[in-house]
Amino acid sequence: MNEQLVSMITQLVMEKMGGSTKADAPKNTVTPSEKSKETLSKLDENADNVAHEMPTVAPNDTLIKLYNHASHTPQQSYEPSFGEPADRIAPITTFQFEDDNVSESVQAARKHTPARIGVGRAGTRPKTKTWLKFRLDHAAAVDAVYGEVTDNLLKQLNVFQVTTRVTDKEEYITRPDLGRRLSDESKALIQAKCQNNPQVQIIISNGLSASAIEANIQDVYLALQQSLSNLNIDIGTTFYIDKGRVALMDEIGELLQAEVVVYLIGERPGLVSAESMSAYLCYKPRFGTVEADRMVISNIHKGGIPPLEAGAYLGTVVEKILQYKASGVGLVAKES
């Protein structure tokens, strides 16, 4: 409110209170003080300046009318009406994730790896998009470990199934030694159905990723069969092992006396891919074979080595193993 107006209102209140006191007092009461006269004089001098703000008010009018008339007009907020033209309403923008402001070296590294690098953060935590992707990949890895290869796939591959000494998934994870040995029933079934002394024995197992077998085995296995056939290499009777470990190839080599064993098995899933498969190869695997004698072609999946390409390449590796009669470190030594 205008300071001058406040002063006027204060003076009028004082005069009204003084007037009522004078009415009750004797007629010989003293006149107003010099300070009151000075205030009234100033009000008269500034009357022209505030005439547009305050109308003439009778002495008996209430001060509330004067205050209401002189108060400031409240600011009005803008609220668009229902029928208002669209060009006057603020446009609605779709939320977008901020651009990753990373260095050129990080951008270059991203082109060569699917690893989570330079993903940024929101305060002390990962961004929502990064966290949800991590949770999705983790769930896919769990599904890969606890999943099972479908019977329909085994029928398409025309393979029979055997088991290890593992009874369930929990035991398979906690007791790797049981996954390296066949059950007694499986031994008898393999000896009854499989060809003895084959040049190449192919075996398949879900290992730690049933998803890897489901996604890749058809292309890898068919390409490997075609490659070995073109090289005139004899193939034994292929079969599938549920919950097998890599070293199980030693017992199978012992049972069938195979010259080369090719073991197609699901890899331990990671947070980049849960569908990666490996192919282990060994020349005459037997009980007591050391890990240095094994060879592995890993990272077989659509984001790594293409399944068809991997199957064809495995055929050439098998040919080399048969030629040098060695695998692993021994093959490298003979080649050099």
WOKA-V76810 format. One line per field, one symbol per residue. ss: DSSP state (A for helix, B for strand, O for the rest). burial: b if it has 9 or more other ideal C-beta (glycine too) atoms within 8 Angstrom, else e. Layout:
# WOKA-V76810
ss: ???
burial: ???
This chain:
# WOKA-V76810
ss: OOAAAAAAAAAAAAAAAAAAAAAAOOOOOOOOOAAAAAAAAAAAAOAAAAOOOOOOOOOOOOAAAAAAAAOOOOOOOOOOOOOOOAAAOOOOOOOOOOOOOOOAAAAAAAOOOOOOOOOOOBOOBOOAAAAAAAAAAAAAAAAAAAOOOOAAAAAAAOOBBBBBOOOOAAAAAAOAAAAAOBOAAAAAAAAAAOOOOOOBBBBBBOOOOAAAAAAAAAAAAAAAAAAAAAOOOOBOOOBBBBOOOOOAAAAAAAAAOOOBBBBBBBOOOOOOOOOOBBBBBBBOOOOOOOAAABBBBBBBOOOOBOAAAAAAAAAAAAAAAAAAOOOOAAAAAAAO
burial: eeebbbbbbebbbbbbebeeeeeeeeeeeeeeeeebbebbeebeebeeebeeebeeeeeeeebebbbeebeeeeeeeeeeeeeeeeeeeeeeeeeeeeeeeeeeebbebbeeeeeeebbeeeeeebbeebbeebeebbebbebbbebebeeebbeebebebbbbebeeeebbeebeebbbbbbeebbebbeeebeeebbbbbbbbbbbbbbbbbbbbbbbbbbbbbbbbebebebbebbbbbbbbbebbbbbbbbbebbbbbbbbbbebeeebbbbbbbbbbbebeeebeeebbbebeebbeebbebbbbbbbbbbbbbbbbebebbbebbeeeee
